[in-house]
Amino acid sequence: MTKTFAEFEVYQKSIVLAKEIFRLMNTESFEKEYGFKDQIKRAVVSISNNIAEGSEYNNNKQFIRFLKHSKGSCAEVRSMLILSKELNFCNEDETKTAIELSIEISKNLSKFIEYLKSRV
């Protein structure tokens, strides 16, 4: 039997990252940063949604395309976390876990893409 998207470890990690981002965006320092919060939240949700959507095609080429979108969204989240530090919305300690997790997810996505490419 084929795995569902919710069983993929990279999907599960993306949910953890989303929870971390939503927690961070709920802090007082981001209170009035509506556009910033909206953008990073949409980007982090896009990571898991693209994994889910791509897996439903039952076609490795399509799935790879969606995993690449997830990888791009992962980089966007990481970039926004760096920017949030530079703009003094938060500090290094507050973003460290999310940045490390985003790097890990990005590496996992790369390995998953390579695996699927070998199966095309």
C-alpha positions, -999 to +999 in steps of 0.1 A: +000+000+000+012+035-009+018+060+019-005+090+023+011+124+024+005+127+062+028+096+067+058+113+050+083+124+076+090+156+056+053+165+057+052+159+095+083+182+099+066+209+078+036+208+102+060+213+132+076+242+113+042+258+107+033+255+143+066+272+153+061+300+128+025+306+139+037+307+175+065+332+167+041+354+147+017+355+177+043+374+198+040+410+207+069+421+184+049+411+153+016+425+166+014+453+140+033+436+112+002+424+093+017+420+059+048+404+071+029+379+093+005+371+064+033+364+040+054+341+062+023+322+073+012+317+037+047+305+028+050+281+057+015+266+050+025+263+013+053+238+023+029+212+037+001+219+012+024+214-018+036+181-004+000+170+001-012+182-033+017+168-053+013+133-037-023+131-048-013+130-085+001+095-083+027+107-109+063+112-099+070+140-124+040+160-110+050+152-074+086+164-080+072+197-094+052+202-062+081+192-040+102+219-057+075+244-049+077+232-013+114+237-013+110+272-026+085+281+001+109+267+027+136+291+014+111+319+015+103+312+052+140+310+060+146+343+042+118+360+061+131+347+094+165+362+086+148+395+077+128+394+109+160+393+129+175+421+107+144+443+113+147+436+151+113+419+153+130+390+171+164+377+180+186+348+170+173+326+198+137+331+188+144+320+152+170+294+156+147+264+159+126+274+129+157+282+107+173+249+116+141+230+109+136+248+076+171+238+065+164+202+075+131+201+056+148+216+025+175+189+026+148+162+031+129+176+001+160+175-020+166+138-011+129+130-018+131+147-052+163+127-061+146+095-050+116+102-071+137+112-101+154+078-099+119+062-102+108+082-133 
